[in-house]
Amino acid sequence: MRGHGLCCLLIVLANCSAQSVVAEGQPNVVLVITDDQGYGDLSCHGNPVLKTPAIDALFEESVRLTDYHVSPTCSPTRAALVTGHWTNRTGVWHTIMGRSMLRENEVTMGQIFKDNGYATGMFGKWHLGDNAPYRPEDRGYTEVLRHGGGGVGQTPDYWDNAYFDGSYWHNGEVEPAEGFCTDVFFEAAMDFIDEESSAGRPFLAYIATNAPHGPMHSPEEFSAPYAGLNNFGLENFFGMIANIDYNVERLRSFLDEKNLTENTIFIFTTDNGSSSGWKLHNSGMRAGKGSPYDGGHRVPFFIYWPEGDLTGGRDVTPITAHVDVIPTLLELCGLTPPKSVKFDGQSIVSLLKGEDSDWPDRILVTDSQRVNDPIKWRQSSVMTSQWRLINGKELYDIQQDPGQESDIASGHPEVVERLRDFYEEWWADLLPSFKQNAAIHLGDARDNPARLTSHDWITTGSTPWNQGHIRSALNGDANTGFWNVNVLEDGLYRIRLRRWPEETQAALNAELPPGDPVPGTKAFRTTPGKPINPVRATLKIGDLVEEKSVDPDAEEVVFEVQIPAGPTQMSALLEAPDGTVYGAYYAYVEKLNQRASLD
C-alpha cells in the first residue's frame, strides 16, 4: 500500500510560544526533498533512461502538483519551504557569502511543529547556517543529523568528508557514520520515527538529501545500469537518484511495518531544476538549475495521506509554490500557527481535496539572485497558471508554449503591464528587509567556541566554498572577505585563526596529501593541500585591529581581545613571505571568563 496578488497572504494570529495539546490521531509528516533533481529526472515524468520504480509508485497513489514552483537554487528554496516566506524576505538569496543564513526573526516549520507538541527531526542538508542561531538544532528541530554547508565536502563540513563513511553533526556533536550519505540520513530518520511513534508522539521528519547534488558520487551498484550513457557524471547523477528511489521504498515499507502509513502525510519534492539530467530529458521545459525559465524551478511535488483522502493519483493543475507548504500543513494537521506571522503563501488544502472549483488566478514570483544584495528583475519569473514574464521583458503563454520558445510580449502589453505591476508591488514589500544582515553569534552558549569558515565570507571575489578550494588555497589575494558577526556580550574572547580546520591537527604551513578517492567523479578531498607558510596575521573586529608574527610550524594563531557587544564585521588574514594575503579559512571564537586569560 502505498490568489491572485498580495491580498492572498495568509494572516495568522495565534501565539507561537503556547504549547498546543496534540489531538489524538493527529497526522505525522514525512517530507523528503532531494537536491538538484529536476521535474524530468523521474521515470514517471517520462525520463527514457532513468528508472525510479518506488517514486513512480508514490506518483501513482498521490495527489500531484503539476505546476509547483520553487527557487532556482538550493538555500533559497529551503528558506521558503521552512518559513512560508519569499526567499528574499528571509535573507537567503544565495548559497554562500553569508547569504544562506536564515534570519533570526524567521519562525521555521520545525519550531511551529515543536510548539504544537510534535517531535521534530531534520536529516541531511540544512544549508541555512552552520552557526548559532541558524542551525536546525537552534530552529526547533529536536533530533538532527546533518552535514555542514550546502553539501558533503563543502568548506563548513567535517574535514575530508566525501559521500561515503563521513562524519556528521548529530545534535551538535560530530559523529562518524558508515555507508553512503543518503542511506545514513534515511536510516537516522527511520530510527527517529521508530522512537517517537513508539512513545506515542506525532512526528515531523524532514529528510533533505544532498544527493544528487555534485560532486557526482554514487554507490556503484546504483550507477552501473547507466554506464552506457558514456557520461560519467550523468551515470553517477542517475545512480544517486536510483539510490534515493531505493531509500524511498525502504522508508515506505518501514512505515507500513510500523502501521504508520495510513495517518502519515508523505511528501516527495525537490529543491530546484535539474543540474545534470535536463539536457537528456526535461519534460518539455526550457533550461535547468539556476534559470528563470520553468526548467529552473518547476519541480515535482507528490503528497500522499490515506486517512486524509489525499490518494488516487490525482493532478492539481493551478499554480502553487514552496511558500504554500507550511500554511497547507498547518491546516492539514490542525496546528496553531505562530502569532503575528503573515505567510507569503496560502493553504491549498481545498485544491488538494478537489473541493475548490473557483480557485483564483494567482500571481507568484521566483528569482535567482546569487549576489551580495538583490538586484531588481534579476533572473526573475512572474507567473500565473497561464503566463510567465521573464526578467520583466519576455512573455510566454505556458499553456500553449511549455518550452518557452516564442516571446509574445509585444502582442500582449496588458498582460506584461499586469505582471510588472505585481512585481513592483512585491519588490517594494521586500525591499526594506534587504539591509537586515544575518550575523553569526559570538559568545552564544549554544555554540562556544563558534567555528567560522570562508563559506560565509562576504566578498566580491571567488568564495572558497568547498574543501578542494581550501586545499588549493584558492586565488590568494582575490580570496579574502569578512564575516558579519553579533557579539552577544562585552568581554574577553579567544580567537584562533587556522589555515586548516582543527580536526586535521595540521600546522599553518602544512602540505596535506590528497585524500582517498570514492566511486564517481573527483572528490574535493583528492586535491593536494597547498602550503602557504604565513609569517604575519591580522585580525580585525569593528574598530579593533591587531597584528602579530606567526610561527608557521604552529597549528594556529591565537589572539585574546576585549570586544564590545553588538553587531560588527570580522576579518582574519594570513600573509605569506611573498606578500600574498590569504583569508584565514577557519576561525574559532570563544567567549572566555576573565580568569581564563593568558595574562
N, C-alpha and C positions, 0 to 999 in steps of 0.2 A: 504494500500500500504506500503506497507512497502518497479665473475670472478677470476676468479681464481687469488690468490696472492695479495700482496700489490699493484700490478700495477693497481688493480681495484679501488683504492682510488679515491674519487671524490675531485678535487681541484676547489674551488670556489674563485672568485676574486673580488666580488662587495663589496661596502663599507657598513658595518653594521650600521654606525651612520646616514646614509642618510635615510630619510623617503621616502618610495615609494608611489606613487599615487595608490590608490586601484582601480583596474579596475571594471567597472560596471558589476555586476553579478559574482564577484569573489566568489568562494565557501566558505561556512562556514565549520568548522571542529568540530566534537564532537568525542573525544577519551575517551572511557570507558576502564579502566584497573582495574581488580579485584586482590585480594591479596591471594595467596596460593591456587588458584583454578587451577587444572591441566587440561590437554587435555581431560582426561576421565571423568571429572566432569560436563558433559553435556549430556542430553539425545540424542541430535543429533549425539554425538560421541559414542553412544551405551550403555550408562550407564543404567543398567537394573532396577534401583530403583529411581534415581533422575529424576524429571520432570522439564524441562526448556522450556516451550512452546514458550515464546517470543523470547528467544535467538535461539531456533530451527527455528522460522520463519525468523529471520535475516540470519541464516545459509543458508536457502533455497534460499534466494534472493541475497546473497552476492557473491563476489569473495573471495575464501578462500585460505589462505596459508597453505598447508598441511605439510610443512617441515620447519616451522618457529621456531627459537630458541632465547631464552633469556638467562639471567644468572640464576643460580640455587637458588638464594635468592633475597630478596626484593630490598634493596637500589641499589645494582649493576645494576639490570635491569632498574630501574628508571633513573639512571645516564646515561646509554647508550641510553635509549629511548629519553630523552630530550636533548641530545647533539649530537648524531650520532657518539660518540666516544666509543672505548672499555672501559669497566668499569675501568680497572686497570690504564688506561691513565688519567681518571678523578679524581683519588684518592679515589674512592668509591669502595672498595673491601670487606667491611664488613658492618654490620648493626648497630654496636655500636663502642665504643672505639675511637671516633673521626674519624673513617674511613668511616663514612657515609655522610660526609660533602663534597659537590661538589665544587671543587676548583674554586677560583675566576676567573681564566682565561678562564673558560668554558663559552660558549655562549649557552643559553638554547632555546628550542623551543618557550617558551613564549616571550623571548626577540626578536627573529627573527620575529615572527608574529606581535608583537607590533611595531617593527621598519618598518614593511610593512603596517601599518595602521589598523591592526586588534585590536578589543577589545579582551583581553585575561583573561580568568578565570581559576582558579585552585581550586578544591573542593575535600577535603578528606585527603588522605595520601600523604604527600610530602616526608618525610624521607630522605632528602638530606641536613639537617641542620636546627636548630631551632634558630640560632643567625645570626645577620648581619655578613657577607654579603651573607649568604647562604639561607635565607628564600625565598619562592616563590615571596613574595612582593618585594624582592631585585633583583629578576632574571627575571623581565619582565612581571609578572602577575599583572594586574591592579585590579582584583577582586579576593579575596582569602578568602576561609573559610576552615580551616584546623584544625586537631588535632595536638598534639605535638609528636615528636619521631616517632617510627615505628608502633604505634598502640594506640588506645584509652586505657588509663590506664597505659601507659608506663611512665617512670620517667619524661620526659620533658612535658608530657601532663598536663592539668589543674588537680589539685588535686582532687582525688576521682571520676574522670570520669569513667563511665562504658559505655556500648553501648547504654544506654537509658538515655534521658534527660541530656545530657552532656553540657559542656561549651567549646566553640571553639574559635580560633583566627580568627576574621573577620577583614581583612586588618590591622592586628597588635594589635587589641584590643579584649579582651576577652568578649564574649557574650554568654549568656545561650541560649539553644535551647531545644525544646520539641520534643520527639519522638525518634525512633530508628535511629542510626547514619547514616545508608545507606539512609534512607528516607530523612534525613535532608540534606545530601550532594547533592542528586539528586534534591531536591526541590530548593536548593540555585542555582544550575546550571540552572534550568529552569527559575528562576527569572532573572538571568543574561542574558540568551538567549533572554528572552522576552524584557528586557530593551534595549539591544543592537540592536536587529533586528528591534524593533520599531523605533529606532533612525537611521536606515538605515546603520548601521555599520556591516561589516563582523566580525565574531567572531570565536575564538578558545576556546572551553570548554573542559578542561582536568579534567575528573571525575575519581578520583583514590580512590576506596573504600578501607577501611581497612578490610572489610569482604571479604571472610570468614576466615581471619586470627584468630587464637586463642587469648584470651580465647573464647570458643565456646558459644556465646550468640546469640539467635535468638528470634524474636517475636514468641510467642507460636503458633499462627495460621499457621506459616510457618514451624515450626519444627514438629507439630503434625502428619502430614502424614507419618513421618519417625520413629514414635515411635516403630514400630515393628522390628526395627533393633537391639534392645536390646544393643545399644551402644550409651550412652547419648551424648558423644562428637560428634559422627558422625551424630546423629539426628540433632544437632544444626548446624553443619557444612553444612549439606544439607539444613537445614532451612534458613541459611544465603544466600545460593546460590539461593534458591527459592525466597527469598525476592529481591535479585539483579535482578532476572528474572522479577519479578513484576515491578521493577523500570525501567528496560529497556522498558517494554511495556508502562509504563506511559510516558517516555521520547519520545518514537517514536510516540505515539498518540499526544503528545503535539506538536511535530514538524509538524505532519500532520495538526493539527488545525491551526497552525500559517503559513501554506503554505511554510514551510522551508525544507521539506523533499527532494524535487527534487534537490536542489542545496546545500545540506549539505553532506559532506563526513563523514559517520558514521563508526567508528571503534570500534570493541569489541575485547579485548585481555586480557591476564592475565600475571602476573609477574614472575611466576616460576611454577615448577611442583607441584602436589597436596601434601598438608601437611597431609591430613587425608583420602581422598577417594580412594587413589591409590591401597590400598590392596583389596578393593572391586571390583573396575573396573579401568583399566589403559590403555584401548585401545591397549592392546598387548605389552605395553612398560615395561621396567625394571626400578624399583625403583621410588622414588618420590623426593620431595623438597630437595635440597642440594646435590643431586647425580650428578656425571658426566655422568651417563647413560641417555638415552633420556627422561626417566620419570622425570628427574630433571629439564629439560629446554626446551623440545619441547612442545609448548603451542598453543592454538587456536588463530587465527587472521582472523577476518572477516571484510571486507571493502565493503561498500555499498554507491554508489553515482549515482543516476539515470541520472542526466544531463551529467555525465562523462562516461556513459555506463559501470559503474562498477556494474553490476547486473547479474542475470541469474543463480546463483548457480553454478559457475564455480570453479574448483580446479586449483591452481597453484602449481606444484609439485617440481620445483627446490628449493634448499635450500636457505633460507633467514634468516634474523636476525633483532634484535631490532635496530642495528646501521643503518639499511636501511630506517627506518621510516621517519626521518627528510628529507634526500635527496629526498625521494619519495613525501612527502607532498609539499616540495618546488616546485617540478616540476608540480604536480597536480594543485597547487594554483597559479602558475606563480609568485612566490615570488623572491625577490632579496636576495641572501644569504649573510652572513657576509663576510667581506673582509678577505682574507688570512686564512680562516678556511679550513682545509683539513679533510673531513669526513672519518671515517674508513669504513662506509657503502657506498652504492651506490643506486641510484634511480632504482626501479624495475617497473616503470610505463609501460614499454614495456611488461613485464611479465603480469601485471595486465590486460592490454588491449588485451592480446593474440596476440601481434604483433611480438614477438621475437621467431623465430623458431630455432635459433642457440645460445642459451644462454650459456656462458662459464661455465666450470666446476670449480666453486669457492671453495676455502678453507676458512672456518671460524673457530674461536676458542671461546669456552666458558670455564669458570672455576669458582670454588668456593674457595675463599681464607679464609675468616673468621679468619684472624690472623693479628697481628700488621703490618707486612710487607709481601708482596707477596713472595711466595715460588715457584720456578720453577717447572712446571709439576703438581703442587698440584691440585687434583680434576679437572683435565682438560679433555676436549674433543676436538680433532681436527677433523673437519667434512667436508665431501663433500656430495653430494647427494647420494653417494653410501657407503662411508666409515665413520667409527668412530674409531679414535685412542684414547684410554682411558689411561690417566696418562702416556702417552708416551710408553706404553708397549702392551696393549691389542688391538687387531684389530677385528672389526666386519663389515661384509657386511650387512648394514642395510636393503637393498632391499630383501635379502634372509633370513635374521635373525633379524627381527624388535625387537624381545625380547632380543637381545644381549646375547645369551646363549652360543655361540660357538666362542671362541677366535681363530682366524685363522692367527695370526701374523706370525707364523713360516712358513706358506705356501705362504706368500706374502711379502717378505722382501723389494721389490722395493716400494710397497705402504707405508710400515712403514717408509722407508727412506724419501720418498717424503713428507709425513705428518710431520715427525720430523724436516726436514729441514725448512719447512714453519714455524713451531712453533718456532724454534731457531731464525729465522729472526723476527718474530712477537715479541718475548720476548726481543730481543736486541733493537728493536724500542721503546718499552715501558719502558725499564729498567731505563733510566735517569730520568724519571718523578717520580719514587717511593720515592725519597727523598724530594719531594716538599710537605711538610706538610700543610694541611689546618688548619688555625688558626682562632679562634674566635676573632672578633674585640672588643677591649675595647676602649671606648671613641668615638664610632660611633654615630653620632647624630640620626641615624635611630633607634638605639637600646640602649638607655642610660636611665636607667641602663640596662646592659646586664644581663640576667638570665642564669647562667651556672648550669648544672646538671651533676650528676655522670654518666649518659648515655654516655657522651662524654669523660670520663676519658681515658687516655692512661694507660693501666695497664696490667700486666701479670696474675693477679688474676681474680676472678669472678667479673663481672661487674654488679652493681645493676641497671639494665635497665628497671625494671618495679616497680610500686608503692608497690607491695607486698614485693619486696626486700627492699625497703626503710622502710616500716613498720616493717619488721623483723630485720632491721639493719644487713643486710646480711654479715656474716662472719667476722665482726670486722677487725682484723689486715690484713686479706687476701684481704681486700676490700678498698684499697686506690689507688690513682693514681694522674695524673696531667693532666691539660688542656694545649694544645697548644694555645697560645694567641698572638695577634698582638696589641700592644699598639700604637694607632694612633698618639697620641701627648704626649710630655712631660707634666707632670702636677700632680696635686693633685687628687687622686682617693679615693673614699669611697668604702670599700669592706665589705660587710655584709655576715657573714657565718651563715648558718642555718642548723639545723637538719631536720626541716620540712619547706616546702615552705611557703612563706609569706601569701598566701591566707588562710592558716589554722589558722593564728594568735596564733600558739601553741608555748609554751616555749621549750627551748632546752631539758629539762628533762621531757617533757610531755609524758604521756602514752595515746595513742589515742585508742578509742574504735573501734571495727570493723565497717566498713560501711555496708550499706544495700546490700543484695544480689539482683541479677537480674536474669531473666529467663536464664537457661542454666547452664554451669559449674561454678565453683568457680570464683568469680570476684577478681581481685587484691585487691580491697578495703576491702574485708572481712577479710583480715589478721589483727590481733590485732597489734596496734602500740607500739613497744617496747621502753621503756625509756632507755637512755644511760647515763644521769647525767654527762655531761662533766664538767671538772674542769679547763682545760687548752686548749688554741687554738694556733695553729701555722700557720702562713701564709708565703708562700714562692713564690716570683716572681723574677725569674732570680737570681741575687746575693743577693737580699733583703730577709732577714729572720726576722720576727717579731713574738714575743710570748706575750701572756697576759693571766692572770687569767680570769676565766669565772664565771659569775653568772648563775648557771644552771636554775634559775627561769626566766631569760630573754629570749626573743624570738630569739635573735641573738647576735653574737659577732661582734663588729664594729671596723675596722681598717681604719685609714686615712693615706695614704702613698704617697710620691712622687715617681713616676715611670717614667723612661726614655722611650722614644718612641722606638719601634722596636719589632720584633718577639721574644718571650721568652716562658718560661713554668711557670705555676702557679699551686700550690697545696695548699690545705687547710685542716688542720687536727684538730680533736677534740679528746682529751684524757680523758678517764674515770678514776675514782678513783683507779680502779684496774690496771691501766696502759694500758688497751686496747685502741688502737688508731683507730678511725674511720675517714674516709674522711667526710668532710662537704658535704652532698649530694646536697646542693643548695648553690650557692654563687651569690650575686648581686653586680655588679661592676659598679660604676657610676663615670664619669669624672666630677669633681667639678670646679667651679670658685674659685679662691684662696680665695675670700672673704667669701666663704661658709664654710671654715674650722672651726672646733670646737675650734681651738686655737684662 
